[in-house]
Amino acid sequence: MIRRISLAKTAGRAAFTLIELMVASSVGMMVLAAVSFMSLYASRSSIAVINYTDLEAKSRYALDVISRELRQASQVLSYQSSSTLKTLTLTNADQSASIVLTYDPAARTVALNKTGQASMTILTECDRWDFGLYQRTPLVTSSNVFYYPATNSAGTLDPKICKLINLSWKCSRLVAAQKLNTESVQAAQFVLRNKQ
């Protein structure tokens, strides 16, 4: 005994209902939205890591160049620390050269000018660049660090008695006109080895 099934009855059972189609479409759209969000988040994260790495590499380069020049300097000649321009001028008596570090906040750059050499921009995308002038290396106790500002007997800052320079800067990267990536503050201290 063989039963015959009519095609009309099976055709109705194989199709999706409108509710099943709407549920399947909704679930599919949620999965696509989640995948899109995760890929967007992953691309932003990878761009941020690349930016941080690049900013860190530029800061290390600036640190190497500044370190080489400042440690061989024999004296701080002058400084300017206004809000529109910051400069630090040193001399290297052994090389008969002057070294000028200039921070331009409008251009967000730090440039190094040395006698007999072309000017070079050693730091870009720099939001802040500060320096402090001190008489000697700090006194370190078990709980504190004491710095001795390079001030004369009248209490004014005198660059000629400076033995230690404390530099700090902070850089950031603009992405689509927004500061999305900012590195932490970089700081370094340089002792003028050739200071008499």
ChimeraX commands (.cxc) that place a marker at each C-alpha (Angstrom):
marker #1 position 0.00,0.00,0.00 radius 0.5
marker #1 position 1.54,3.11,-1.22 radius 0.5
marker #1 position 0.17,6.44,-0.18 radius 0.5
marker #1 position 0.23,9.27,-2.53 radius 0.5
marker #1 position 1.03,12.69,-1.24 radius 0.5
marker #1 position -0.24,15.55,-3.22 radius 0.5
marker #1 position 2.15,18.29,-4.23 radius 0.5
marker #1 position -0.25,20.96,-3.13 radius 0.5
marker #1 position -0.02,19.87,0.52 radius 0.5
marker #1 position 3.80,19.67,0.64 radius 0.5
marker #1 position 4.31,23.00,-1.12 radius 0.5
marker #1 position 2.49,24.84,1.63 radius 0.5
marker #1 position 4.57,23.24,4.36 radius 0.5
marker #1 position 8.02,24.05,2.81 radius 0.5
marker #1 position 7.63,27.83,2.64 radius 0.5
marker #1 position 8.47,30.42,5.36 radius 0.5
marker #1 position 5.74,32.33,7.05 radius 0.5
marker #1 position 5.98,36.10,7.21 radius 0.5
marker #1 position 6.81,36.00,10.93 radius 0.5
marker #1 position 9.63,33.49,10.42 radius 0.5
marker #1 position 11.07,35.67,7.63 radius 0.5
marker #1 position 10.96,38.80,9.84 radius 0.5
marker #1 position 12.62,37.01,12.77 radius 0.5
marker #1 position 15.35,35.59,10.52 radius 0.5
marker #1 position 15.96,39.03,8.96 radius 0.5
marker #1 position 16.15,40.68,12.40 radius 0.5
marker #1 position 18.62,38.11,13.72 radius 0.5
marker #1 position 20.72,38.46,10.56 radius 0.5
marker #1 position 20.79,42.26,10.86 radius 0.5
marker #1 position 21.84,42.05,14.51 radius 0.5
marker #1 position 24.68,39.67,13.60 radius 0.5
marker #1 position 25.81,41.99,10.78 radius 0.5
marker #1 position 25.64,45.02,13.11 radius 0.5
marker #1 position 27.73,43.21,15.75 radius 0.5
marker #1 position 30.34,42.17,13.16 radius 0.5
marker #1 position 30.47,45.75,11.77 radius 0.5
marker #1 position 30.88,47.22,15.25 radius 0.5
marker #1 position 33.66,44.78,16.16 radius 0.5
marker #1 position 35.57,45.42,12.93 radius 0.5
marker #1 position 35.23,49.20,13.42 radius 0.5
marker #1 position 36.47,48.89,17.00 radius 0.5
marker #1 position 39.38,46.69,15.91 radius 0.5
marker #1 position 40.43,49.13,13.17 radius 0.5
marker #1 position 40.27,52.09,15.59 radius 0.5
marker #1 position 42.31,50.17,18.14 radius 0.5
marker #1 position 44.96,49.23,15.60 radius 0.5
marker #1 position 45.18,52.84,14.37 radius 0.5
marker #1 position 45.58,54.01,17.99 radius 0.5
marker #1 position 48.39,51.51,18.61 radius 0.5
marker #1 position 50.16,52.58,15.43 radius 0.5
marker #1 position 49.81,56.26,16.40 radius 0.5
marker #1 position 51.12,55.67,19.94 radius 0.5
marker #1 position 54.06,53.72,18.55 radius 0.5
marker #1 position 54.87,56.46,16.05 radius 0.5
marker #1 position 54.62,59.22,18.67 radius 0.5
marker #1 position 56.85,57.23,21.02 radius 0.5
marker #1 position 59.45,56.68,18.27 radius 0.5
marker #1 position 59.52,60.41,17.49 radius 0.5
marker #1 position 59.94,61.24,21.18 radius 0.5
marker #1 position 62.82,58.76,21.49 radius 0.5
marker #1 position 64.50,60.32,18.45 radius 0.5
marker #1 position 64.13,63.82,19.94 radius 0.5
marker #1 position 65.46,62.58,23.26 radius 0.5
marker #1 position 68.54,61.07,21.58 radius 0.5
marker #1 position 69.35,64.26,19.64 radius 0.5
marker #1 position 68.75,66.59,22.59 radius 0.5
marker #1 position 70.69,64.33,24.94 radius 0.5
marker #1 position 73.73,64.27,22.67 radius 0.5
marker #1 position 73.80,68.06,22.36 radius 0.5
marker #1 position 72.94,69.09,25.93 radius 0.5
marker #1 position 75.30,66.72,27.69 radius 0.5
marker #1 position 78.23,68.10,25.71 radius 0.5
marker #1 position 77.22,71.73,26.27 radius 0.5
marker #1 position 79.39,73.82,28.53 radius 0.5
marker #1 position 76.94,76.55,29.56 radius 0.5
marker #1 position 73.38,77.82,29.23 radius 0.5
marker #1 position 73.57,81.29,27.71 radius 0.5
marker #1 position 69.95,82.41,27.72 radius 0.5
marker #1 position 66.34,81.27,27.75 radius 0.5
marker #1 position 62.90,82.56,26.86 radius 0.5
marker #1 position 59.75,81.03,28.24 radius 0.5
marker #1 position 56.86,83.08,26.90 radius 0.5
marker #1 position 53.58,81.55,25.81 radius 0.5
marker #1 position 54.23,82.30,22.14 radius 0.5
marker #1 position 57.78,80.99,21.88 radius 0.5
marker #1 position 60.18,79.09,24.12 radius 0.5
marker #1 position 63.91,79.00,23.48 radius 0.5
marker #1 position 66.92,77.59,25.27 radius 0.5
marker #1 position 70.37,78.72,24.09 radius 0.5
marker #1 position 73.52,76.85,25.10 radius 0.5
marker #1 position 77.15,76.89,24.08 radius 0.5
marker #1 position 79.62,74.10,23.46 radius 0.5
marker #1 position 83.08,75.56,24.11 radius 0.5
marker #1 position 84.89,72.46,22.78 radius 0.5
marker #1 position 83.23,72.79,19.38 radius 0.5
marker #1 position 82.91,76.61,19.41 radius 0.5
marker #1 position 79.23,76.17,18.66 radius 0.5
marker #1 position 75.96,77.48,19.99 radius 0.5
marker #1 position 72.88,75.28,20.31 radius 0.5
marker #1 position 69.38,76.74,20.27 radius 0.5
marker #1 position 66.27,74.68,21.06 radius 0.5
marker #1 position 63.09,76.45,19.94 radius 0.5
marker #1 position 59.51,75.43,20.67 radius 0.5
marker #1 position 56.82,76.96,18.47 radius 0.5
marker #1 position 53.37,76.25,19.97 radius 0.5
marker #1 position 51.56,77.44,16.84 radius 0.5
marker #1 position 53.42,74.96,14.61 radius 0.5
marker #1 position 53.64,72.36,17.44 radius 0.5
marker #1 position 57.33,71.75,16.69 radius 0.5
marker #1 position 60.66,71.75,18.50 radius 0.5
marker #1 position 63.65,72.72,16.35 radius 0.5
marker #1 position 67.37,72.45,17.03 radius 0.5
marker #1 position 69.79,74.95,15.52 radius 0.5
marker #1 position 73.51,74.38,15.89 radius 0.5
marker #1 position 76.29,76.56,14.56 radius 0.5
marker #1 position 77.54,75.23,11.23 radius 0.5
marker #1 position 74.63,72.84,10.71 radius 0.5
marker #1 position 71.24,73.12,9.05 radius 0.5
marker #1 position 68.27,73.66,11.33 radius 0.5
marker #1 position 66.37,70.47,12.04 radius 0.5
marker #1 position 62.92,69.83,13.42 radius 0.5
marker #1 position 63.41,67.17,16.06 radius 0.5
marker #1 position 59.87,66.94,17.41 radius 0.5
marker #1 position 56.50,67.41,15.70 radius 0.5
marker #1 position 52.90,67.27,16.95 radius 0.5
marker #1 position 54.11,68.67,20.27 radius 0.5
marker #1 position 51.41,70.22,22.47 radius 0.5
marker #1 position 53.63,71.24,25.35 radius 0.5
marker #1 position 57.38,71.68,25.85 radius 0.5
marker #1 position 58.77,72.96,29.16 radius 0.5
marker #1 position 62.17,73.23,30.78 radius 0.5
marker #1 position 63.57,73.95,34.22 radius 0.5
marker #1 position 67.07,75.17,35.06 radius 0.5
marker #1 position 68.80,73.93,38.21 radius 0.5
marker #1 position 72.17,74.49,39.91 radius 0.5
marker #1 position 73.19,70.88,40.40 radius 0.5
marker #1 position 71.89,67.37,40.49 radius 0.5
marker #1 position 69.04,66.93,42.96 radius 0.5
marker #1 position 69.48,65.82,46.54 radius 0.5
marker #1 position 67.69,62.50,46.93 radius 0.5
marker #1 position 66.62,61.34,50.38 radius 0.5
marker #1 position 64.63,58.26,51.30 radius 0.5
marker #1 position 61.33,60.10,50.91 radius 0.5
marker #1 position 61.99,63.28,48.85 radius 0.5
marker #1 position 63.89,64.74,45.92 radius 0.5
marker #1 position 65.12,68.32,46.34 radius 0.5
marker #1 position 65.98,70.47,43.32 radius 0.5
marker #1 position 68.04,73.63,43.60 radius 0.5
marker #1 position 66.84,76.24,41.09 radius 0.5
marker #1 position 69.56,78.12,39.21 radius 0.5
marker #1 position 68.94,81.37,41.06 radius 0.5
marker #1 position 71.59,83.91,42.03 radius 0.5
marker #1 position 71.95,85.70,45.37 radius 0.5
marker #1 position 69.22,88.17,44.36 radius 0.5
marker #1 position 66.77,85.28,43.86 radius 0.5
marker #1 position 66.43,85.65,40.08 radius 0.5
marker #1 position 66.94,82.80,37.64 radius 0.5
marker #1 position 70.49,82.94,36.24 radius 0.5
marker #1 position 71.15,80.58,33.32 radius 0.5
marker #1 position 74.92,80.94,33.69 radius 0.5
marker #1 position 74.91,78.94,36.94 radius 0.5
marker #1 position 72.73,76.18,35.52 radius 0.5
marker #1 position 74.21,72.67,35.76 radius 0.5
marker #1 position 71.04,70.58,35.25 radius 0.5
marker #1 position 68.24,71.00,32.69 radius 0.5
marker #1 position 64.89,69.30,33.17 radius 0.5
marker #1 position 62.89,68.95,29.93 radius 0.5
marker #1 position 59.35,67.67,29.53 radius 0.5
marker #1 position 56.97,67.51,26.59 radius 0.5
marker #1 position 53.69,66.02,25.52 radius 0.5
marker #1 position 52.64,65.12,21.99 radius 0.5
marker #1 position 49.34,64.16,20.41 radius 0.5
marker #1 position 48.09,63.12,17.02 radius 0.5
marker #1 position 45.18,64.83,15.29 radius 0.5
marker #1 position 42.90,62.39,13.47 radius 0.5
marker #1 position 39.99,63.96,11.58 radius 0.5
marker #1 position 40.60,67.28,13.40 radius 0.5
marker #1 position 40.30,65.61,16.82 radius 0.5
marker #1 position 43.04,64.78,19.32 radius 0.5
marker #1 position 42.45,61.07,19.49 radius 0.5
marker #1 position 45.87,59.83,20.52 radius 0.5
marker #1 position 47.97,61.51,23.20 radius 0.5
marker #1 position 51.17,60.10,24.56 radius 0.5
marker #1 position 52.08,60.41,28.20 radius 0.5
marker #1 position 54.39,63.21,29.28 radius 0.5
marker #1 position 58.00,62.57,28.38 radius 0.5
marker #1 position 60.59,63.94,30.79 radius 0.5
marker #1 position 64.36,63.87,30.96 radius 0.5
marker #1 position 67.11,65.50,32.97 radius 0.5
marker #1 position 70.44,66.47,31.45 radius 0.5
marker #1 position 73.59,67.33,33.36 radius 0.5
marker #1 position 75.96,69.68,31.56 radius 0.5
marker #1 position 79.09,67.54,31.75 radius 0.5
marker #1 position 81.44,70.21,30.46 radius 0.5
marker #1 position 80.16,72.94,32.79 radius 0.5
marker #1 position 83.04,74.53,34.69 radius 0.5
marker link #1:1,2 radius 0.2
marker link #1:2,3 radius 0.2
marker link #1:3,4 radius 0.2
marker link #1:4,5 radius 0.2
marker link #1:5,6 radius 0.2
marker link #1:6,7 radius 0.2
marker link #1:7,8 radius 0.2
marker link #1:8,9 radius 0.2
marker link #1:9,10 radius 0.2
marker link #1:10,11 radius 0.2
marker link #1:11,12 radius 0.2
marker link #1:12,13 radius 0.2
marker link #1:13,14 radius 0.2
marker link #1:14,15 radius 0.2
marker link #1:15,16 radius 0.2
marker link #1:16,17 radius 0.2
marker link #1:17,18 radius 0.2
marker link #1:18,19 radius 0.2
marker link #1:19,20 radius 0.2
marker link #1:20,21 radius 0.2
marker link #1:21,22 radius 0.2
marker link #1:22,23 radius 0.2
marker link #1:23,24 radius 0.2
marker link #1:24,25 radius 0.2
marker link #1:25,26 radius 0.2
marker link #1:26,27 radius 0.2
marker link #1:27,28 radius 0.2
marker link #1:28,29 radius 0.2
marker link #1:29,30 radius 0.2
marker link #1:30,31 radius 0.2
marker link #1:31,32 radius 0.2
marker link #1:32,33 radius 0.2
marker link #1:33,34 radius 0.2
marker link #1:34,35 radius 0.2
marker link #1:35,36 radius 0.2
marker link #1:36,37 radius 0.2
marker link #1:37,38 radius 0.2
marker link #1:38,39 radius 0.2
marker link #1:39,40 radius 0.2
marker link #1:40,41 radius 0.2
marker link #1:41,42 radius 0.2
marker link #1:42,43 radius 0.2
marker link #1:43,44 radius 0.2
marker link #1:44,45 radius 0.2
marker link #1:45,46 radius 0.2
marker link #1:46,47 radius 0.2
marker link #1:47,48 radius 0.2
marker link #1:48,49 radius 0.2
marker link #1:49,50 radius 0.2
marker link #1:50,51 radius 0.2
marker link #1:51,52 radius 0.2
marker link #1:52,53 radius 0.2
marker link #1:53,54 radius 0.2
marker link #1:54,55 radius 0.2
marker link #1:55,56 radius 0.2
marker link #1:56,57 radius 0.2
marker link #1:57,58 radius 0.2
marker link #1:58,59 radius 0.2
marker link #1:59,60 radius 0.2
marker link #1:60,61 radius 0.2
marker link #1:61,62 radius 0.2
marker link #1:62,63 radius 0.2
marker link #1:63,64 radius 0.2
marker link #1:64,65 radius 0.2
marker link #1:65,66 radius 0.2
marker link #1:66,67 radius 0.2
marker link #1:67,68 radius 0.2
marker link #1:68,69 radius 0.2
marker link #1:69,70 radius 0.2
marker link #1:70,71 radius 0.2
marker link #1:71,72 radius 0.2
marker link #1:72,73 radius 0.2
marker link #1:73,74 radius 0.2
marker link #1:74,75 radius 0.2
marker link #1:75,76 radius 0.2
marker link #1:76,77 radius 0.2
marker link #1:77,78 radius 0.2
marker link #1:78,79 radius 0.2
marker link #1:79,80 radius 0.2
marker link #1:80,81 radius 0.2
marker link #1:81,82 radius 0.2
marker link #1:82,83 radius 0.2
marker link #1:83,84 radius 0.2
marker link #1:84,85 radius 0.2
marker link #1:85,86 radius 0.2
marker link #1:86,87 radius 0.2
marker link #1:87,88 radius 0.2
marker link #1:88,89 radius 0.2
marker link #1:89,90 radius 0.2
marker link #1:90,91 radius 0.2
marker link #1:91,92 radius 0.2
marker link #1:92,93 radius 0.2
marker link #1:93,94 radius 0.2
marker link #1:94,95 radius 0.2
marker link #1:95,96 radius 0.2
marker link #1:96,97 radius 0.2
marker link #1:97,98 radius 0.2
marker link #1:98,99 radius 0.2
marker link #1:99,100 radius 0.2
marker link #1:100,101 radius 0.2
marker link #1:101,102 radius 0.2
marker link #1:102,103 radius 0.2
marker link #1:103,104 radius 0.2
marker link #1:104,105 radius 0.2
marker link #1:105,106 radius 0.2
marker link #1:106,107 radius 0.2
marker link #1:107,108 radius 0.2
marker link #1:108,109 radius 0.2
marker link #1:109,110 radius 0.2
marker link #1:110,111 radius 0.2
marker link #1:111,112 radius 0.2
marker link #1:112,113 radius 0.2
marker link #1:113,114 radius 0.2
marker link #1:114,115 radius 0.2
marker link #1:115,116 radius 0.2
marker link #1:116,117 radius 0.2
marker link #1:117,118 radius 0.2
marker link #1:118,119 radius 0.2
marker link #1:119,120 radius 0.2
marker link #1:120,121 radius 0.2
marker link #1:121,122 radius 0.2
marker link #1:122,123 radius 0.2
marker link #1:123,124 radius 0.2
marker link #1:124,125 radius 0.2
marker link #1:125,126 radius 0.2
marker link #1:126,127 radius 0.2
marker link #1:127,128 radius 0.2
marker link #1:128,129 radius 0.2
marker link #1:129,130 radius 0.2
marker link #1:130,131 radius 0.2
marker link #1:131,132 radius 0.2
marker link #1:132,133 radius 0.2
marker link #1:133,134 radius 0.2
marker link #1:134,135 radius 0.2
marker link #1:135,136 radius 0.2
marker link #1:136,137 radius 0.2
marker link #1:137,138 radius 0.2
marker link #1:138,139 radius 0.2
marker link #1:139,140 radius 0.2
marker link #1:140,141 radius 0.2
marker link #1:141,142 radius 0.2
marker link #1:142,143 radius 0.2
marker link #1:143,144 radius 0.2
marker link #1:144,145 radius 0.2
marker link #1:145,146 radius 0.2
marker link #1:146,147 radius 0.2
marker link #1:147,148 radius 0.2
marker link #1:148,149 radius 0.2
marker link #1:149,150 radius 0.2
marker link #1:150,151 radius 0.2
marker link #1:151,152 radius 0.2
marker link #1:152,153 radius 0.2
marker link #1:153,154 radius 0.2
marker link #1:154,155 radius 0.2
marker link #1:155,156 radius 0.2
marker link #1:156,157 radius 0.2
marker link #1:157,158 radius 0.2
marker link #1:158,159 radius 0.2
marker link #1:159,160 radius 0.2
marker link #1:160,161 radius 0.2
marker link #1:161,162 radius 0.2
marker link #1:162,163 radius 0.2
marker link #1:163,164 radius 0.2
marker link #1:164,165 radius 0.2
marker link #1:165,166 radius 0.2
marker link #1:166,167 radius 0.2
marker link #1:167,168 radius 0.2
marker link #1:168,169 radius 0.2
marker link #1:169,170 radius 0.2
marker link #1:170,171 radius 0.2
marker link #1:171,172 radius 0.2
marker link #1:172,173 radius 0.2
marker link #1:173,174 radius 0.2
marker link #1:174,175 radius 0.2
marker link #1:175,176 radius 0.2
marker link #1:176,177 radius 0.2
marker link #1:177,178 radius 0.2
marker link #1:178,179 radius 0.2
marker link #1:179,180 radius 0.2
marker link #1:180,181 radius 0.2
marker link #1:181,182 radius 0.2
marker link #1:182,183 radius 0.2
marker link #1:183,184 radius 0.2
marker link #1:184,185 radius 0.2
marker link #1:185,186 radius 0.2
marker link #1:186,187 radius 0.2
marker link #1:187,188 radius 0.2
marker link #1:188,189 radius 0.2
marker link #1:189,190 radius 0.2
marker link #1:190,191 radius 0.2
marker link #1:191,192 radius 0.2
marker link #1:192,193 radius 0.2
marker link #1:193,194 radius 0.2
marker link #1:194,195 radius 0.2
marker link #1:195,196 radius 0.2
view
